[in-house]
Amino acid sequence: MDTFDVIVVGAGLRGLHHALRTRTDKPEARILVVDAQPWPGNDIRTQRSNGFTCELGPFAFTSEELVPLLELLSKPPRILASNEEAKTGWLFDGEKLRPLRVEPEPCSFPTGCEDMVQAYRRELDPCLRLGRAVTAVQPAEHGGFVLTLGGEVPTDLKTNAIVLATSPTSSARILGGLEPELPHIAEQEQREQRAFVWFGCLSKDAPELHGYGVLPHKQIDSPMSEAIFCTQVFAHRAMPDRCLVRTELTMAELPDDDAEVTRIAEEELRRWTGTKAPFGFTKVHRFTTPSHDGCQVECRTRVEEIAQRVPGISLAPQLPGS
């Protein structure tokens, strides 16, 4: 059985940051980072489609978030500031757009948000075990813990310490060996459907799509929660003569048909901005977010209690600026 000093559960940015911090402080420590996803970074993913750069997760960061994260990297990516025209966005009041100052100013990287994740991956690659979910945590017979990784052939790993860098419900699902009812509570989690919908066109056809983007006034009833004019905010998000917009739908129930999702987003985008641009490029990315309900609260409380009373189990600190 492979043995480690520390196993970090979760290869999102929080887990990667903690693992690199631990390795920097204790270079002799045997560290492993495990995650069910076959890629690191969780939802921080940048995808190129038809010459457009689409962020599948966070669109940007702030300098407050980035500086502490990058200082751990031996070769950090270069920070890319937003374009000058993106310092102002818009608020849609139901009839017209009102100027809205963008604060704090967004930052990214030359080829997208994933540049930072890949920099962490290069630093930690020997410590990463991706595409394998932790299915159970049990106390080991002579101290420490045994983690079971799922898959066609389950694998047991021995570790002296566990650092949880996943959501409260994800952590709760694997801690049944310490508190048997926790996985059953986590199964009550409710998740809300979301979708990003991108629209691409020629820049000359969409002169009204300028500035950072548009938010709706809180009193506006709309299935769309925001529109970001990606190519207005950061350089190199498309070919020079192209325009790219990312919209987010937050409907109670999304249609199953991507064409219908696209239609709804396009209708709202045109209502908010008045654009008549023909969109030759469209793309839909569906995802879910946890509902902020009693399940989340109870799992968080119980997982924190376990971390306080069980030596060797801890929670990864929140990221700087979060």
DRENMAR-528894 format. One record per residue (C-alpha): x, y, z; residue in three letters. Coordinates in steps of 0.05 Angstrom, whole numbers, padded with zeros to 5 digits, always signed. Layout:
BEGIN
XYZALA
...
//
This chain:
BEGIN
+00000+00000+00000MET
+00028+00068-00020ASP
+00041+00113+00040THR
+00041+00189+00043PHE
+00052+00243+00095ASP
-00005+00285+00068VAL
-00062+00271+00019ILE
-00100+00332-00006VAL
-00170+00313-00029VAL
-00191+00360-00085GLY
-00148+00388-00142ALA
-00185+00453-00149GLY
-00145+00517-00141LEU
-00154+00513-00066ARG
-00125+00443-00063GLY
-00068+00459-00111LEU
-00049+00521-00073HIS
-00048+00484-00006HIS
-00008+00427-00035ALA
+00045+00473-00064LEU
+00048+00513+00001ARG
+00059+00448+00039THR
+00113+00425-00008ARG
+00147+00493-00004THR
+00146+00492+00072ASP
+00163+00417+00078LYS
+00201+00396+00015PRO
+00215+00327+00045GLU
+00141+00311+00055ALA
+00108+00258+00012ARG
+00047+00294-00016ILE
-00009+00269-00061LEU
-00067+00308-00090VAL
-00127+00267-00113VAL
-00189+00287-00152ASP
-00246+00252-00187ALA
-00239+00299-00247GLN
-00187+00280-00300PRO
-00163+00352-00300TRP
-00140+00399-00245PRO
-00171+00466-00229GLY
-00243+00444-00220ASN
-00285+00494-00261ASP
-00226+00538-00281ILE
-00222+00515-00353ARG
-00208+00552-00417THR
-00232+00522-00483GLN
-00217+00545-00554ARG
-00272+00537-00605SER
-00272+00563-00676ASN
-00220+00616-00660GLY
-00256+00639-00597PHE
-00230+00632-00526THR
-00286+00610-00479CYS
-00280+00609-00403GLU
-00320+00550-00376LEU
-00314+00576-00304GLY
-00292+00641-00274PRO
-00283+00694-00327PHE
-00230+00734-00290ALA
-00195+00745-00223PHE
-00176+00806-00183THR
-00104+00826-00167SER
-00120+00813-00093GLU
-00135+00741-00110GLU
-00077+00731-00158LEU
-00016+00759-00123VAL
-00014+00710-00064PRO
-00029+00652-00110LEU
+00025+00668-00161LEU
+00080+00681-00110GLU
+00085+00606-00096LEU
+00100+00589-00169LEU
+00172+00587-00195SER
+00147+00606-00264LYS
+00082+00644-00256PRO
+00042+00665-00318PRO
+00041+00738-00336ARG
-00019+00776-00309ILE
-00061+00807-00364LEU
-00097+00871-00345ALA
-00165+00886-00375SER
-00172+00933-00434ASN
-00184+01006-00420GLU
-00254+01004-00451GLU
-00274+00950-00401ALA
-00267+00995-00340LYS
-00341+01011-00348THR
-00400+00964-00357GLY
-00475+00972-00360TRP
-00537+00962-00318LEU
-00601+00944-00355PHE
-00661+00976-00321ASP
-00713+00945-00366GLY
-00712+01002-00417GLU
-00641+01027-00426LYS
-00569+01015-00405LEU
-00538+01056-00349ARG
-00462+01063-00341PRO
-00434+01021-00285LEU
-00362+01025-00259ARG
-00326+00958-00258VAL
-00293+00948-00191GLU
-00247+00916-00174PRO
-00214+00913-00241GLU
-00211+00843-00272PRO
-00146+00807-00289CYS
-00131+00744-00328SER
-00072+00713-00366PHE
-00049+00716-00439PRO
-00087+00653-00462THR
-00140+00649-00407GLY
-00154+00634-00335CYS
-00129+00563-00342GLU
-00057+00589-00350ASP
-00052+00592-00274MET
-00079+00521-00265VAL
-00029+00494-00315GLN
+00027+00530-00280ALA
+00007+00495-00215TYR
+00002+00429-00253ARG
+00073+00436-00279ARG
+00098+00447-00208GLU
+00058+00391-00177LEU
+00052+00340-00233ASP
+00088+00283-00196PRO
+00041+00294-00137CYS
-00024+00291-00177LEU
-00070+00232-00184ARG
-00129+00254-00226LEU
-00191+00218-00250GLY
-00196+00177-00186ARG
-00249+00194-00135ALA
-00239+00182-00061VAL
-00297+00137-00041THR
-00281+00126+00033ALA
-00237+00147+00090VAL
-00223+00100+00148GLN
-00177+00106+00209PRO
-00117+00061+00200ALA
-00101+00007+00251GLU
-00036+00037+00276HIS
-00052+00111+00266GLY
-00065+00154+00206GLY
-00118+00139+00153PHE
-00133+00094+00095VAL
-00165+00127+00033LEU
-00199+00084-00019THR
-00197+00108-00091LEU
-00254+00084-00135GLY
-00247+00057-00205GLY
-00247-00011-00239GLU
-00195-00033-00189VAL
-00204+00004-00122PRO
-00139+00026-00091THR
-00123+00038-00017ASP
-00073+00092+00003LEU
-00044+00103+00072LYS
-00032+00174+00098THR
-00013+00208+00162ASN
-00056+00269+00147ALA
-00115+00287+00104ILE
-00131+00357+00079VAL
-00201+00367+00052LEU
-00204+00417-00006ALA
-00272+00399-00033THR
-00343+00424-00021SER
-00376+00408+00046PRO
-00422+00356+00014THR
-00365+00323-00025SER
-00324+00319+00039SER
-00384+00292+00077ALA
-00394+00236+00026ARG
-00327+00204+00042ILE
-00326+00212+00117LEU
-00376+00157+00134GLY
-00321+00117+00168GLY
-00316+00173+00220LEU
-00389+00194+00223GLU
-00435+00141+00191PRO
-00495+00186+00177GLU
-00456+00240+00140LEU
-00459+00208+00070PRO
-00535+00201+00077HIS
-00541+00275+00094ILE
-00497+00293+00034ALA
-00542+00254-00013GLU
-00597+00304+00002GLN
-00558+00359-00034GLU
-00598+00397-00086GLN
-00563+00428-00145ARG
-00586+00484-00191GLU
-00578+00481-00267GLN
-00539+00536-00301ARG
-00513+00548-00372ALA
-00462+00593-00405PHE
-00481+00611-00476VAL
-00430+00644-00522TRP
-00445+00685-00584PHE
-00392+00704-00635GLY
-00396+00751-00694CYS
-00357+00802-00734LEU
-00339+00863-00692SER
-00365+00911-00745LYS
-00434+00881-00738ASP
-00439+00894-00663ALA
-00414+00964-00647PRO
-00464+00970-00590GLU
-00430+00912-00552LEU
-00376+00953-00519HIS
-00351+00960-00448GLY
-00346+00902-00398TYR
-00416+00875-00404GLY
-00486+00881-00376VAL
-00519+00864-00310LEU
-00595+00868-00300PRO
-00625+00912-00246HIS
-00646+00869-00187LYS
-00719+00884-00202GLN
-00713+00858-00274ILE
-00745+00790-00285ASP
-00699+00754-00333SER
-00673+00683-00344PRO
-00604+00714-00359MET
-00562+00738-00301SER
-00505+00772-00339GLU
-00472+00784-00406ALA
-00397+00793-00412ILE
-00366+00823-00475PHE
-00305+00778-00473CYS
-00266+00808-00530THR
-00277+00878-00503GLN
-00248+00858-00435VAL
-00184+00820-00453PHE
-00139+00817-00514ALA
-00131+00755-00555HIS
-00199+00724-00539ARG
-00214+00719-00613ALA
-00186+00739-00681MET
-00177+00815-00687PRO
-00241+00827-00726ASP
-00286+00783-00683ARG
-00331+00796-00623CYS
-00348+00745-00569LEU
-00402+00750-00515VAL
-00413+00702-00456ARG
-00483+00701-00426THR
-00505+00662-00364GLU
-00574+00632-00356LEU
-00600+00620-00285THR
-00669+00593-00299MET
-00705+00549-00248ALA
-00706+00494-00300GLU
-00665+00495-00364LEU
-00694+00465-00428PRO
-00662+00400-00449ASP
-00651+00425-00520ASP
-00588+00467-00529ASP
-00621+00503-00588ALA
-00676+00527-00542GLU
-00625+00548-00489VAL
-00589+00588-00543THR
-00653+00619-00567ARG
-00671+00643-00497ILE
-00603+00673-00485ALA
-00601+00707-00553GLU
-00670+00737-00543GLU
-00649+00766-00476GLU
-00582+00791-00503LEU
-00618+00828-00559ARG
-00670+00856-00510ARG
-00616+00882-00463TRP
-00569+00911-00515THR
-00611+00923-00578GLY
-00558+00887-00620THR
-00579+00861-00688LYS
-00513+00826-00702ALA
-00517+00759-00738PRO
-00483+00708-00693PHE
-00445+00657-00734GLY
-00416+00623-00672PHE
-00456+00596-00613THR
-00435+00549-00558LYS
-00471+00522-00496VAL
-00438+00497-00433HIS
-00483+00468-00379ARG
-00463+00462-00306PHE
-00494+00459-00237THR
-00483+00497-00173THR
-00503+00474-00103PRO
-00566+00503-00073SER
-00552+00543-00010HIS
-00598+00502+00033ASP
-00597+00465+00100GLY
-00558+00406+00071CYS
-00499+00450+00054GLN
-00500+00483+00123VAL
-00506+00417+00161GLU
-00450+00384+00121CYS
-00405+00444+00130ARG
-00417+00445+00205THR
-00406+00370+00215ARG
-00344+00368+00171VAL
-00314+00426+00209GLU
-00329+00390+00275GLU
-00292+00328+00250ILE
-00232+00370+00230ALA
-00231+00400+00300GLN
-00236+00335+00339ARG
-00199+00284+00295VAL
-00123+00295+00295PRO
-00095+00289+00224GLY
-00157+00315+00187ILE
-00159+00388+00168SER
-00193+00435+00119LEU
-00152+00471+00066ALA
-00153+00546+00082PRO
-00197+00591+00039GLN
-00160+00623-00018LEU
-00132+00693-00011PRO
-00184+00745-00028GLY
-00242+00695-00025SER
//
